[in-house]
Amino acid sequence: MVSNQEDRFAQWLNMTMENRGLRAVDLAKKLKVTDSAVSRWRSGAGTPSMDACLRLARVLKVEEP
């Protein structure tokens, strides 16, 4: 079962990628992860590791609140 937190992350990731015109394959390359990892994150079936989260924040230029 997918948690509410995973659902929210998946929604955020999909929206952010769409807003930036970023394809999953390109994001995977920039993060040095597999396409299937990004697919799991986008579907809510998983979440990135802390290391991948930090790289994701840099790639997507997410600022701290």
N, CA and C atoms as an extended XYZ file, in Angstrom:
195
Properties=species:S:1:pos:R:3:atomname:S:1:resname:S:1:resid:I:1 pbc="F F F"
N         0.838       -1.182        0.000 N   MET     1
C         0.000        0.000        0.000 CA  MET     1
C         0.889        1.253        0.000 C   MET     1
N         0.510        2.237       -0.767 N   VAL     2
C         1.251        3.483       -0.884 CA  VAL     2
C         0.828        4.422        0.236 C   VAL     2
N         1.808        4.996        0.917 N   SER     3
C         1.491        5.915        2.005 CA  SER     3
C         1.093        7.271        1.442 C   SER     3
N         0.434        8.051        2.267 N   ASN     4
C         0.028        9.386        1.887 CA  ASN     4
C         1.253       10.244        1.566 C   ASN     4
N         2.322       10.063        2.329 N   GLN     5
C         3.555       10.815        2.097 CA  GLN     5
C         4.140       10.478        0.724 C   GLN     5
N         4.142        9.203        0.356 N   GLU     6
C         4.646        8.796       -0.957 CA  GLU     6
C         3.778        9.375       -2.063 C   GLU     6
N         2.457        9.412       -1.844 N   ASP     7
C         1.545       10.014       -2.822 CA  ASP     7
C         1.861       11.491       -3.028 C   ASP     7
N         2.064       12.207       -1.934 N   ARG     8
C         2.353       13.646       -2.035 CA  ARG     8
C         3.685       13.884       -2.735 C   ARG     8
N         4.683       13.075       -2.404 N   PHE     9
C         5.978       13.225       -3.076 CA  PHE     9
C         5.825       12.953       -4.562 C   PHE     9
N         5.115       11.899       -4.929 N   ALA    10
C         4.912       11.556       -6.339 CA  ALA    10
C         4.202       12.694       -7.071 C   ALA    10
N         3.187       13.262       -6.468 N   GLN    11
C         2.459       14.375       -7.086 CA  GLN    11
C         3.389       15.578       -7.268 C   GLN    11
N         4.155       15.885       -6.230 N   TRP    12
C         5.090       17.006       -6.306 CA  TRP    12
C         6.121       16.781       -7.408 C   TRP    12
N         6.695       15.579       -7.449 N   LEU    13
C         7.726       15.278       -8.440 CA  LEU    13
C         7.164       15.382       -9.852 C   LEU    13
N         6.008       14.809      -10.084 N   ASN    14
C         5.391       14.876      -11.414 CA  ASN    14
C         5.114       16.318      -11.821 C   ASN    14
N         4.570       17.106      -10.921 N   MET    15
C         4.251       18.498      -11.206 CA  MET    15
C         5.536       19.301      -11.471 C   MET    15
N         6.546       19.083      -10.653 N   THR    16
C         7.803       19.814      -10.798 CA  THR    16
C         8.493       19.451      -12.111 C   THR    16
N         8.509       18.177      -12.441 N   MET    17
C         9.119       17.761      -13.701 CA  MET    17
C         8.362       18.361      -14.883 C   MET    17
N         7.044       18.346      -14.816 N   GLU    18
C         6.236       18.906      -15.899 CA  GLU    18
C         6.499       20.411      -16.044 C   GLU    18
N         6.526       21.117      -14.930 N   ASN    19
C         6.757       22.564      -14.967 CA  ASN    19
C         8.123       22.922      -15.534 C   ASN    19
N         9.082       22.024      -15.368 N   ARG    20
C        10.436       22.290      -15.861 CA  ARG    20
C        10.709       21.633      -17.215 C   ARG    20
N         9.703       20.944      -17.743 N   GLY    21
C         9.864       20.280      -19.038 CA  GLY    21
C        10.911       19.186      -19.003 C   GLY    21
N        10.989       18.490      -17.885 N   LEU    22
C        12.028       17.488      -17.673 CA  LEU    22
C        11.452       16.087      -17.833 C   LEU    22
N        12.076       15.303      -18.701 N   ARG    23
C        11.647       13.924      -18.908 CA  ARG    23
C        12.296       13.009      -17.873 C   ARG    23
N        11.627       11.912      -17.576 N   ALA    24
C        12.117       10.965      -16.570 CA  ALA    24
C        13.502       10.424      -16.934 C   ALA    24
N        13.717       10.120      -18.194 N   VAL    25
C        15.002        9.569      -18.621 CA  VAL    25
C        16.117       10.592      -18.393 C   VAL    25
N        15.828       11.863      -18.641 N   ASP    26
C        16.830       12.910      -18.440 CA  ASP    26
C        17.117       13.122      -16.951 C   ASP    26
N        16.062       13.091      -16.143 N   LEU    27
C        16.239       13.230      -14.701 CA  LEU    27
C        17.070       12.075      -14.153 C   LEU    27
N        16.768       10.869      -14.598 N   ALA    28
C        17.516        9.695      -14.143 CA  ALA    28
C        19.006        9.838      -14.464 C   ALA    28
N        19.314       10.293      -15.668 N   LYS    29
C        20.721       10.482      -16.057 CA  LYS    29
C        21.393       11.508      -15.158 C   LYS    29
N        20.724       12.635      -14.915 N   LYS    30
C        21.313       13.696      -14.095 CA  LYS    30
C        21.529       13.248      -12.653 C   LYS    30
N        20.639       12.376      -12.169 N   LEU    31
C        20.730       11.901      -10.789 CA  LEU    31
C        21.604       10.659      -10.650 C   LEU    31
N        21.978       10.079      -11.790 N   LYS    32
C        22.761        8.836      -11.801 CA  LYS    32
C        21.998        7.704      -11.107 C   LYS    32
N        20.717        7.592      -11.483 N   VAL    33
C        19.860        6.490      -11.026 CA  VAL    33
C        19.218        5.864      -12.253 C   VAL    33
N        18.558        4.755      -12.060 N   THR    34
C        17.901        4.079      -13.175 CA  THR    34
C        16.580        4.766      -13.520 C   THR    34
N        16.144        4.561      -14.758 N   ASP    35
C        14.837        5.063      -15.181 CA  ASP    35
C        13.733        4.469      -14.310 C   ASP    35
N        13.910        3.196      -13.925 N   SER    36
C        12.878        2.533      -13.122 CA  SER    36
C        12.781        3.141      -11.724 C   SER    36
N        13.889        3.659      -11.192 N   ALA    37
C        13.838        4.324       -9.888 CA  ALA    37
C        12.965        5.573       -9.979 C   ALA    37
N        13.196        6.381      -11.002 N   VAL    38
C        12.392        7.588      -11.191 CA  VAL    38
C        10.927        7.205      -11.411 C   VAL    38
N        10.683        6.152      -12.154 N   SER    39
C         9.315        5.688      -12.396 CA  SER    39
C         8.616        5.304      -11.086 C   SER    39
N         9.343        4.617      -10.197 N   ARG    40
C         8.766        4.237       -8.892 CA  ARG    40
C         8.437        5.476       -8.070 C   ARG    40
N         9.328        6.453       -8.085 N   TRP    41
C         9.081        7.687       -7.335 CA  TRP    41
C         7.864        8.404       -7.883 C   TRP    41
N         7.743        8.457       -9.221 N   ARG    42
C         6.632        9.181       -9.856 CA  ARG    42
C         5.295        8.493       -9.644 C   ARG    42
N         5.321        7.177       -9.444 N   SER    43
C         4.074        6.440       -9.241 CA  SER    43
C         3.698        6.334       -7.769 C   SER    43
N         4.612        6.738       -6.888 N   GLY    44
C         4.346        6.625       -5.455 CA  GLY    44
C         4.703        5.266       -4.894 C   GLY    44
N         5.365        4.438       -5.699 N   ALA    45
C         5.731        3.097       -5.249 CA  ALA    45
C         7.026        3.091       -4.443 C   ALA    45
N         7.679        4.236       -4.354 N   GLY    46
C         8.921        4.329       -3.591 CA  GLY    46
C         9.352        5.771       -3.475 C   GLY    46
N        10.352        5.987       -2.655 N   THR    47
C        10.911        7.326       -2.491 CA  THR    47
C        12.430        7.237       -2.598 C   THR    47
N        13.059        8.325       -2.999 N   PRO    48
C        14.511        8.298       -3.157 CA  PRO    48
C        15.235        8.237       -1.818 C   PRO    48
N        16.458        7.747       -1.869 N   SER    49
C        17.315        7.750       -0.682 CA  SER    49
C        17.657        9.202       -0.335 C   SER    49
N        18.225        9.406        0.834 N   MET    50
C        18.607       10.762        1.238 CA  MET    50
C        19.616       11.348        0.251 C   MET    50
N        20.583       10.543       -0.178 N   ASP    51
C        21.576       11.007       -1.145 CA  ASP    51
C        20.908       11.424       -2.454 C   ASP    51
N        19.979       10.601       -2.925 N   ALA    52
C        19.263       10.927       -4.163 CA  ALA    52
C        18.391       12.167       -3.970 C   ALA    52
N        17.826       12.348       -2.785 N   CYS    53
C        17.025       13.550       -2.497 CA  CYS    53
C        17.876       14.808       -2.596 C   CYS    53
N        19.079       14.748       -2.071 N   LEU    54
C        19.967       15.906       -2.142 CA  LEU    54
C        20.334       16.229       -3.588 C   LEU    54
N        20.616       15.195       -4.383 N   ARG    55
C        20.921       15.414       -5.801 CA  ARG    55
C        19.681       15.943       -6.534 C   ARG    55
N        18.518       15.399       -6.182 N   LEU    56
C        17.265       15.829       -6.787 CA  LEU    56
C        17.016       17.312       -6.505 C   LEU    56
N        17.249       17.738       -5.285 N   ALA    57
C        17.063       19.143       -4.919 CA  ALA    57
C        17.990       20.044       -5.740 C   ALA    57
N        19.228       19.595       -5.941 N   ARG    58
C        20.173       20.390       -6.735 CA  ARG    58
C        19.748       20.456       -8.194 C   ARG    58
N        19.395       19.310       -8.753 N   VAL    59
C        19.011       19.245      -10.169 CA  VAL    59
C        17.753       20.068      -10.433 C   VAL    59
N        16.782       19.970       -9.520 N   LEU    60
C        15.515       20.694       -9.710 CA  LEU    60
C        15.574       22.119       -9.170 C   LEU    60
N        16.722       22.481       -8.586 N   LYS    61
C        16.924       23.830       -8.034 CA  LYS    61
C        15.845       24.173       -7.010 C   LYS    61
N        15.660       23.245       -6.084 N   VAL    62
C        14.695       23.444       -5.001 CA  VAL    62
C        15.376       24.218       -3.890 C   VAL    62
N        14.748       25.288       -3.461 N   GLU    63
C        15.309       26.117       -2.416 CA  GLU    63
C        14.751       25.696       -1.057 C   GLU    63
N        15.551       25.910       -0.025 N   GLU    64
C        15.103       25.622        1.329 CA  GLU    64
C        14.042       26.645        1.729 C   GLU    64
N        13.058       26.210        2.530 N   PRO    65
C        12.005       27.148        2.952 CA  PRO    65
C        12.535       28.221        3.868 C   PRO    65
